[in-house]
């Protein structure tokens, strides 16, 4: 999942070198933390959050029965 999220994010942003994905295993599933440059946040979130919803849907579909949460975090 981590590699897929990283690939999707890097293909969408202007600063692909600043994309970081951290995978955190939790007791009820996996959390993927996506960090991008502040100038790229709008591209990742999209209008009314549509792009971020689609990214989450793709990751959820790829995960199958596993529980995966995607958090988008501003890189400061």
TASULNOR-V672772 format. One record per backbone hydrogen bond with DSSP energy under -1.0 kcal/mol. NH is the residue of the N-H (numbers start at 1). CO is the residue of the C=O. If there is no record, write none. Layout:
nh = (NH & NH)
co = (CO & CO)
This chain:
nh = (5 & 6 & 7 & 8 & 9 & 10 & 11 & 12 & 13 & 18 & 19 & 20 & 22 & 24 & 26 & 29 & 30 & 31 & 32 & 33 & 34 & 35 & 36 & 40 & 44 & 45 & 46 & 49 & 50 & 52 & 53 & 54 & 55 & 56 & 57 & 58 & 59 & 60 & 61 & 62 & 63 & 66 & 69 & 71 & 73 & 75)
co = (1 & 2 & 3 & 4 & 5 & 6 & 7 & 9 & 9 & 15 & 16 & 35 & 33 & 31 & 29 & 26 & 67 & 24 & 69 & 22 & 71 & 20 & 73 & 37 & 40 & 41 & 42 & 46 & 47 & 45 & 49 & 50 & 51 & 52 & 53 & 54 & 55 & 56 & 57 & 58 & 59 & 63 & 30 & 32 & 34 & 36)
